[in-house]
Amino acid sequence: MKLIVVRHGESTMNVSDLVQGNLNISGLTETGKRQAMELGQRLASKPITVAYVSPLRRAQQTAEIVLSHHPKTKIVLADQLIERSFGKYQGRSKSIFYADFNASGLLYPRFKPENGENWYEAGERVSSFIQSEIIAKHRTTNDAILIVGHGSVLTHFLMLMDNQPVELADQKAQYDKYRPANAALSVVEIEADGQHRVTLLNDISHLSELPAKV
């Protein structure tokens, strides 16, 4: 089987000064819609059996645009794929979040906002769902599965699929290496015996403009 792993296009809150997290009030910008269209054009000739999509608006919009070339492909909305919760900081200024994070003395993946998740918790939620509900179901098939999700949590999954210990995310350079930009494309090949390898990591060559680092 093959996993086609995609981060949503640029959203309105990606380019604001507000913490987005798993809020569902942010849709794609015009740039984000263009990114999704260009990604869809790249995947237009590729078979896609089914799409598992975060129900957050920005991910749904991305999936719908990409799958305009695959009108018969079923979309499964999966709450388990939503982005990390930033708890009390969601909808508030990023400067407030970063001031508290810096004052905590913790590494970014280990900082847990009040009423939220740290990066390890959110990533494990998403990775466990993909492994137990998607890979386990399709592993012995030739299915091509589209996953449309979010940057922070997909970072965790891509590290696992590239056979890297997720604790490497404590090193910013490693975290940044695996964190997908908006509309980035990764491909994971999985054999029937569970062996897996990343054959494409966070590729954005289909985009006409480099995405902002958000």
N, C-alpha and C positions, 0 to 999 in steps of 0.2 A: 504494500500500500504506500501511498504518498500523501504527505501532509503539505498543503500550501498555506503557509502561515503569513498573515498580513496584519499590519497595524492600520488602524483607521486613518483617513486623511486629516489634514489640519482642521481643527475645530475653533470655534469662536473663543473658547476659554484657553486654548493653547496659546493664543496671541494676546491674552489679557494679563493683567497683573493679579489675577485671582487663582486660588488653588482649585483645581477641577476635581480630581479624585473620581469617585463614582457618582457624582451628581449627573442628573439626566436632563439638564437644561441647555446643553451646548450641542449645536449642530455643526455641520461642516461650513467653513468659509467658502467663498468662491474659489480660492486657491485649493482648498481641500476637495471640492467637487472636481476640479480639473485633475488633481492628483489621482482621484479614484477613477476617473475616465481613462487616464493614461495607463493606469494599472489594469483596468478592464480590457483595454486594447491589447496589452501584452498577453493577457490570459485568454483572449477571445478564442483562440484555436486549441486551447488545452481542455481536455475532458475534466469535468468537475462533477462528481457523483452526488455530493450533498455538501451543504455549507452549515457549519456551526458558528453562530454569531452572538456576540454580546448584545443584550437587549438595549444597551445605552444608545441613544439616538445617533451619535456620531459614527458608531460601528454599524448600526443598521443601515444608515444612509450609504456608507461606503460599500457594504455588501450588495445593496440594491443596484448601485451604479455598476459595480464590477460584474454582477450577474445579469445585467441587461443583455449580455452576449450569450447567456445560458438560461433562457426563460423557463426551461423545464426543471432546473435544479432546485431541489427543496431546500428551504432555509429553516434551520432549527435554532430558535432563540434559547440560549442557555445562560441562566442567571449566574452560574458558576464562573463564567468568563469575564464578569465585570471587572473594572479596574480596582486597584487598591483603594481602600477607604482611608482618607486623611482625617477622619473624625471631625473634631471641633474646628479644624482649619478650612474645611471645604467651604468655598464661596467667600473666603476672607483673603486679604492681601497676602501674596507670597512672601513679602518682607516680614510679616508677623511669623509665618511658619519658619522661615530660615533663621530668624533671630532666636526663636525657642530651640530649634534644632541645634544651632551652633552653641547655645548656652548649655545644652545637655551633655556635651562632651562625647556623645555616642557617634559611631559610624552611621552614615545615612541609612543603610539597609536595616539597621538595628533600632532605629528611632521609631517608637510607637506612639503616635498621637493619641490623646485622650479620645475614647470612643471610636478609635480607628484600628488599623492594622499596621504592623511593620512589614517591610518588604518580604521577609522570609515567610510570614504567615499568608500574605496575599498570593505570593508566587506558588506556595505549596498548594493552596486552594485550587488555583488554575491548573497547575501541572498534574495534580492528582486526578482532577476531572478529565483532562485530556487523555491521561493514561488509562484510567479505569472505564470511562464511558465512550471514548472515541477509538483509541488505539485497540483496546481489547475487543471491541465490536467489529472492527474492520481489518484487523491485522492479517488475517488469512485470505484476504481478497486482493483484487487489483484496483480497488477504489482509489480515487483521487479526492481528498477531503480538503475543502477550504475552511480555514479558521480565521475569523476576523475578530481581533481583540485590541488590546491596549499595551502601550509601551512598557510600563513598569513590570506587569505580570508576565508578559511574553518574554521578557529578558530572562526570567527564572527558567521558563520552559526551554528556551533555546540553549541555555547553558547545559541543562540536563541532557538534551538531545545531542549536544556536541561532546558529551562525555566529560564535562568539566564539573568539578565540585562547586556547588552554588556558593560556598563560602568565599570563593574568589571574588564575589561581588563586593566584598568589603574593600577591595582595591578598586578605586575609581576607574582606573584605566580598563580593567576587566569588565566592570559594569558597563561602561560606555561602549566597549567593543560589541557587546551582545544586545544592547538596548536599541530597538528598531526606531528609525526615524518615521515620520508620518508617511504612510503608503509604501513602506519598505516591504520587500518580498523575501521570504525564506522558504526553502524546500527541504523536507526531511523524508528520507527513504527508510521504510521500516519493513524488515523481512518477517516471514511467518513465525520464525523462532524468536522474534523480539529484538534481534540485532538492528541497530539504527545508526544512521549517519546524516549529518547536515551536508547537503550537496550545494546549497546556496544560502548565504547568510546576509540578511538585511541589505539586499540589493535595491538600489534606486535608479538604475540606469535607464528605466523607462520614463523617468520624470524629466520634463523639459526645463525645469528649474530645480536647483538644490533646495530641499526643504529647510525651514528654520529649525534650529536645535531646540525643540520644545518637547 
